Amino acid sequence: MINYFEFFGLPTAPLVDQGQLKKVFYANSKKYHPDFHTLSDEAAREEALEKSTLNNQGYKVLTDPDQTLKHLLDLKGVLGAEGSNKMPQAFLLEMMEINEALMELEFADDPGARANIEAMIAEMETSFRKEVAELLQNYDDDKVSDRELELLKDYYLKKRYLRRLKNRTPEV
């Protein structure tokens, strides 16, 4: 697996210094752009194209906080294959109320109920973020424990679940 943190020379962490990332991305864009390698041999042109693609893909991942966290968890081997990650049972029980309310909205839209669901989801997102805020801010890849990685994994999975719920909320 490609390590985008390493590729950009950034610390492996759930939060990325976006200014530094952008600076390295633009430098790499110049360095690896295929137009600057047209007179090079075939192998050098292919390598430049490969690195240019890697630069663009890595930038896309590391500029998105959710994808950055997923990438970190994948590198650490914490996330299982898609569909194999289990959500905490207590969380799923909390989600039953929201899922039922969303089903009701599918049959009859109620702007007040929709606003209530959106507020509940936003409140949960804030609550989940608070649970890991210190870990996100002070993450140390050399000292991170299995327990801390599990906390980040749960946070990522809960956040992803809530994003899917938000996408289900009907718009007027």
C-alpha positions as semicolon CSV with decimal commas, in nm:
position;residue;x (nm);y (nm);z (nm)
1;M;0,000;0,000;0,000
2;I;0,125;0,348;-0,088
3;N;0,195;0,567;0,214
4;Y;0,090;0,918;0,110
5;F;0,227;1,069;0,430
6;E;0,568;0,932;0,341
7;F;0,535;1,037;-0,025
8;F;0,474;1,399;0,082
9;G;0,727;1,388;0,367
10;L;0,456;1,457;0,625
11;P;0,412;1,304;0,969
12;T;0,170;1,011;0,977
13;A;-0,127;1,163;1,158
14;P;-0,505;1,201;1,129
15;L;-0,467;1,579;1,089
16;V;-0,242;1,708;0,811
17;D;-0,077;2,049;0,785
18;Q;-0,264;2,162;0,473
19;G;-0,021;2,446;0,399
20;Q;0,278;2,212;0,398
21;L;0,085;1,954;0,194
22;K;-0,005;2,214;-0,068
23;K;0,354;2,337;-0,086
24;V;0,491;1,985;-0,147
25;F;0,208;1,903;-0,388
26;Y;0,290;2,204;-0,610
27;A;0,662;2,127;-0,598
28;N;0,591;1,766;-0,696
29;S;0,354;1,882;-0,970
30;K;0,637;2,076;-1,130
31;K;0,891;1,803;-1,071
32;Y;0,682;1,514;-1,209
33;H;0,466;1,683;-1,473
34;P;0,490;1,471;-1,791
35;D;0,545;1,781;-2,007
36;F;0,884;1,832;-1,840
37;H;0,993;1,480;-1,932
38;T;0,911;1,463;-2,303
39;L;1,279;1,442;-2,399
40;S;1,359;1,177;-2,137
41;D;1,381;0,807;-2,214
42;E;1,075;0,583;-2,193
43;A;1,147;0,463;-1,838
44;A;1,188;0,820;-1,705
45;R;0,865;0,932;-1,877
46;E;0,675;0,639;-1,726
47;E;0,817;0,708;-1,382
48;A;0,725;1,077;-1,407
49;L;0,371;0,986;-1,512
50;E;0,344;0,737;-1,226
51;K;0,472;0,990;-0,969
52;S;0,245;1,261;-1,111
53;T;-0,055;1,031;-1,071
54;L;0,055;0,937;-0,719
55;N;0,096;1,306;-0,635
56;N;-0,260;1,383;-0,749
57;Q;-0,414;1,081;-0,577
58;G;-0,227;1,146;-0,254
59;Y;-0,325;1,511;-0,253
60;K;-0,690;1,418;-0,302
61;V;-0,675;1,179;-0,004
62;L;-0,483;1,405;0,233
63;T;-0,696;1,715;0,166
64;D;-1,008;1,527;0,278
65;P;-1,010;1,468;0,657
66;D;-1,224;1,154;0,630
67;Q;-1,005;1,001;0,360
68;T;-0,692;1,099;0,555
69;L;-0,819;0,916;0,862
70;K;-0,918;0,614;0,654
71;H;-0,574;0,610;0,492
72;L;-0,406;0,621;0,834
73;L;-0,625;0,339;0,964
74;D;-0,558;0,133;0,651
75;L;-0,183;0,182;0,692
76;K;-0,208;0,067;1,052
77;G;-0,411;-0,240;0,950
78;V;-0,697;-0,139;1,177
79;L;-0,977;-0,128;0,919
80;G;-1,097;-0,456;0,784
81;A;-1,224;-0,514;0,433
82;E;-1,530;-0,312;0,334
83;G;-1,836;-0,456;0,507
84;S;-1,636;-0,647;0,769
85;N;-1,602;-0,364;1,022
86;K;-1,847;-0,393;1,308
87;M;-2,020;-0,091;1,453
88;P;-2,048;-0,070;1,832
89;Q;-2,387;-0,214;1,937
90;A;-2,470;0,086;2,160
91;F;-2,417;0,317;1,862
92;L;-2,649;0,111;1,641
93;L;-2,919;0,125;1,908
94;E;-2,885;0,505;1,916
95;M;-2,927;0,512;1,539
96;M;-3,256;0,319;1,541
97;E;-3,455;0,630;1,628
98;I;-3,297;0,832;1,349
99;N;-3,338;0,552;1,095
100;E;-3,707;0,515;1,182
101;A;-3,760;0,890;1,151
102;L;-3,586;0,889;0,811
103;M;-3,814;0,610;0,690
104;E;-4,116;0,817;0,795
105;L;-3,980;1,113;0,596
106;E;-3,962;0,894;0,285
107;F;-4,340;0,854;0,300
108;A;-4,436;1,205;0,407
109;D;-4,190;1,491;0,420
110;D;-4,214;1,702;0,732
111;P;-3,974;2,000;0,736
112;G;-3,984;2,016;1,116
113;A;-3,901;1,647;1,153
114;R;-3,626;1,679;0,890
115;A;-3,473;1,973;1,079
116;N;-3,492;1,772;1,402
117;I;-3,311;1,476;1,242
118;E;-3,042;1,704;1,098
119;A;-2,993;1,861;1,443
120;M;-2,965;1,517;1,606
121;I;-2,705;1,408;1,352
122;A;-2,506;1,731;1,395
123;E;-2,514;1,691;1,773
124;M;-2,388;1,332;1,745
125;E;-2,107;1,439;1,510
126;T;-1,998;1,702;1,760
127;S;-2,016;1,454;2,047
128;F;-1,811;1,191;1,861
129;R;-1,552;1,451;1,763
130;K;-1,515;1,560;2,127
131;E;-1,444;1,199;2,228
132;V;-1,133;1,190;2,007
133;A;-1,040;1,558;1,979
134;E;-0,736;1,532;2,205
135;L;-0,614;1,219;2,027
136;L;-0,658;1,385;1,686
137;Q;-0,465;1,693;1,797
138;N;-0,186;1,514;1,984
139;Y;-0,149;1,201;1,774
140;D;0,200;1,053;1,789
141;D;0,250;0,772;1,541
142;D;0,548;0,636;1,736
143;K;0,350;0,607;2,060
144;V;-0,007;0,537;1,946
145;S;-0,164;0,242;2,128
146;D;-0,397;-0,024;1,990
147;R;-0,672;0,122;2,210
148;E;-0,623;0,467;2,058
149;L;-0,631;0,323;1,707
150;E;-0,957;0,146;1,795
151;L;-1,099;0,479;1,918
152;L;-1,004;0,640;1,586
153;K;-1,155;0,348;1,397
154;D;-1,484;0,377;1,588
155;Y;-1,485;0,751;1,526
156;Y;-1,426;0,701;1,154
157;L;-1,700;0,435;1,125
158;K;-1,953;0,640;1,323
159;K;-1,877;0,949;1,118
160;R;-1,917;0,754;0,794
161;Y;-2,247;0,610;0,915
162;L;-2,376;0,957;1,003
163;R;-2,267;1,090;0,663
164;R;-2,478;0,820;0,496
165;L;-2,773;0,918;0,715
166;K;-2,730;1,283;0,617
167;N;-2,732;1,182;0,252
168;R;-3,062;0,999;0,312
169;T;-3,228;1,308;0,457
170;P;-3,468;1,430;0,187
171;E;-3,425;1,784;0,059
172;V;-3,716;2,013;-0,020
